[in-house]
Amino acid sequence: MPVSWYICLRMAENKTVRPSFDEIYMDLAENLALRSHCVKAKVGAVLTKDTRIISLGYNGPPAGTHNCDLEWPETGCPRDSKGSCSLALHAEMNAILYASKNNVPIEDCTLYVTLSPCISCARIIYSMGIKKVIYLHSYAEYKKIPSDEGVDFLLKFGVDVIRYQKK
């Protein structure tokens, strides 16, 4: 639900309008996902530190290449040998790369993402020193695989991982 609707509902209930940062950042991640050109999945990410936004990202091909929804509107981009998008960068990767490209320190940040990280993204998240990941939906449930390998990896190596529960 977009933030504006959320605020209107809270005001109608005569409650103080003061959403938590978790609510704000996950709402933003959901809205960023709508920017994705992917026809298979729309994922958004917000990278924060000390209640400040450091970087944003959503899934899709690298800037200046293809827009899958325009070039392959029915099927999406070509698949790689594992059946995944051959062109897409994941939302969390886009947020991390943009921050890194602009020399923004990422260590000890919190990452909000609408889909839990895959194992490849989890390795990068850990390597970059991100301390906390808050996700909305399960990658394992989306891919219909037995476990969230990325979440398991992060937890094993001490990253705080929380599945976000909408209020």
C-alpha positions as CSV (number, residue, x, y, z in Angstrom):
1,M,0.0,0.0,0.0
2,P,1.5,3.4,-1.0
3,V,2.5,5.6,1.9
4,S,-0.1,8.2,1.1
5,W,-2.9,5.7,1.5
6,Y,-1.3,4.5,4.7
7,I,-1.2,8.0,6.1
8,C,-4.9,8.7,5.1
9,L,-6.0,5.5,6.9
10,R,-4.1,6.3,10.0
11,M,-5.5,9.8,10.1
12,A,-9.0,8.5,9.5
13,E,-8.5,6.3,12.6
14,N,-7.5,9.4,14.6
15,K,-4.1,7.9,15.3
16,T,-0.8,9.8,15.3
17,V,0.8,9.5,12.0
18,R,4.4,8.4,12.7
19,P,5.4,5.3,10.7
20,S,8.5,3.5,11.7
21,F,11.7,3.7,9.6
22,D,11.1,0.0,8.7
23,E,7.7,0.9,7.3
24,I,9.0,3.9,5.4
25,Y,12.0,2.0,3.9
26,M,10.0,-1.1,3.0
27,D,7.2,1.0,1.4
28,L,10.0,2.8,-0.6
29,A,11.5,-0.6,-1.7
30,E,8.0,-1.7,-2.8
31,N,7.6,1.5,-4.8
32,L,11.1,1.2,-6.3
33,A,10.2,-2.3,-7.5
34,L,7.5,-0.7,-9.7
35,R,10.3,0.9,-11.7
36,S,11.7,-2.4,-12.8
37,H,11.6,-3.3,-16.5
38,C,11.6,-7.1,-15.7
39,V,8.5,-9.0,-16.8
40,K,9.2,-11.9,-14.4
41,A,9.7,-10.2,-11.1
42,K,9.8,-6.7,-9.7
43,V,12.1,-6.2,-6.8
44,G,13.2,-3.0,-4.9
45,A,16.0,-2.3,-2.4
46,V,16.9,0.5,0.0
47,L,20.3,0.7,1.6
48,T,20.3,2.7,4.9
49,K,22.7,3.7,7.6
50,D,21.7,5.4,10.9
51,T,18.1,6.1,9.6
52,R,19.5,7.7,6.4
53,I,19.1,6.5,2.9
54,I,22.5,5.6,1.4
55,S,21.4,4.1,-2.0
56,L,18.4,2.7,-3.9
57,G,18.0,-0.1,-6.4
58,Y,15.6,-2.2,-8.4
59,N,16.2,-5.3,-10.5
60,G,16.9,-5.0,-14.2
61,P,19.6,-4.9,-16.9
62,P,22.6,-2.6,-16.4
63,A,21.7,1.0,-17.3
64,G,22.1,1.8,-21.0
65,T,21.6,-1.8,-22.2
66,H,18.2,-3.4,-22.6
67,N,14.7,-2.9,-21.2
68,C,13.3,-6.4,-21.0
69,D,9.6,-5.3,-21.0
70,L,10.2,-3.3,-24.2
71,E,12.4,-5.8,-26.1
72,W,10.8,-9.1,-24.9
73,P,7.4,-8.1,-23.5
74,E,6.0,-11.6,-23.7
75,T,8.8,-13.7,-22.4
76,G,11.3,-11.4,-20.7
77,C,15.0,-11.5,-21.4
78,P,16.9,-14.6,-22.5
79,R,17.6,-17.2,-19.8
80,D,21.1,-18.3,-18.7
81,S,22.2,-21.9,-18.3
82,K,20.4,-22.1,-14.9
83,G,17.2,-20.6,-16.1
84,S,17.7,-17.2,-14.6
85,C,17.7,-13.8,-16.3
86,S,20.8,-13.5,-18.4
87,L,20.8,-9.7,-18.2
88,A,19.4,-8.6,-14.9
89,L,21.2,-7.2,-11.9
90,H,19.3,-7.9,-8.7
91,A,17.9,-4.9,-6.8
92,E,20.3,-5.2,-3.8
93,M,23.2,-5.5,-6.2
94,N,22.1,-2.3,-8.0
95,A,21.9,-0.5,-4.7
96,I,25.3,-1.8,-3.5
97,L,27.0,-1.0,-6.9
98,Y,25.6,2.5,-7.0
99,A,26.8,3.3,-3.5
100,S,30.2,1.8,-4.2
101,K,30.5,3.6,-7.6
102,N,29.9,6.9,-5.7
103,N,32.4,6.1,-2.9
104,V,29.6,5.8,-0.3
105,P,30.7,3.6,2.7
106,I,28.5,0.5,2.9
107,E,29.9,-1.2,6.0
108,D,27.4,-1.6,8.9
109,C,24.4,-0.6,6.7
110,T,20.9,-2.1,6.7
111,L,19.4,-3.4,3.5
112,Y,15.6,-3.4,2.9
113,V,14.6,-5.6,0.0
114,T,11.3,-6.9,-1.3
115,L,12.7,-10.4,-2.1
116,S,15.2,-12.1,0.2
117,P,18.7,-12.3,-1.3
118,C,19.8,-15.2,-3.5
119,I,23.0,-16.9,-2.5
120,S,25.1,-14.8,-5.0
121,C,23.8,-11.5,-3.6
122,A,24.1,-12.8,0.0
123,R,27.9,-13.4,-0.6
124,I,28.2,-9.8,-1.8
125,I,26.1,-8.4,1.1
126,Y,28.3,-10.3,3.6
127,S,31.6,-9.2,1.8
128,M,30.5,-5.6,1.8
129,G,29.9,-5.6,5.6
130,I,26.2,-5.0,5.6
131,K,25.1,-5.8,9.1
132,K,21.3,-6.3,8.7
133,V,18.9,-7.4,5.9
134,I,15.1,-6.9,6.2
135,Y,13.2,-8.7,3.5
136,L,9.5,-8.9,2.6
137,H,9.1,-12.0,0.4
138,S,11.0,-15.3,0.3
139,Y,13.2,-16.0,-2.7
140,A,12.8,-19.7,-2.0
141,E,9.0,-19.4,-2.1
142,Y,9.2,-17.4,-5.3
143,K,11.6,-19.9,-7.0
144,K,9.9,-22.9,-5.4
145,I,13.1,-24.2,-3.9
146,P,13.5,-25.9,-0.5
147,S,15.3,-23.1,1.4
148,D,16.4,-19.5,1.3
149,E,20.1,-20.2,0.7
150,G,21.0,-16.5,0.8
151,V,19.2,-16.0,4.2
152,D,20.8,-19.2,5.5
153,F,24.3,-18.0,4.4
154,L,23.9,-14.6,6.0
155,L,22.6,-16.0,9.3
156,K,25.5,-18.5,9.4
157,F,28.0,-15.7,9.1
158,G,26.4,-13.3,11.6
159,V,24.3,-11.0,9.5
160,D,21.0,-10.1,11.2
161,V,18.2,-11.2,8.8
162,I,14.5,-10.4,9.5
163,R,11.5,-11.2,7.5
164,Y,9.4,-8.0,7.5
165,Q,5.8,-8.4,8.6
166,K,3.4,-5.7,7.2
167,K,1.1,-4.1,9.8
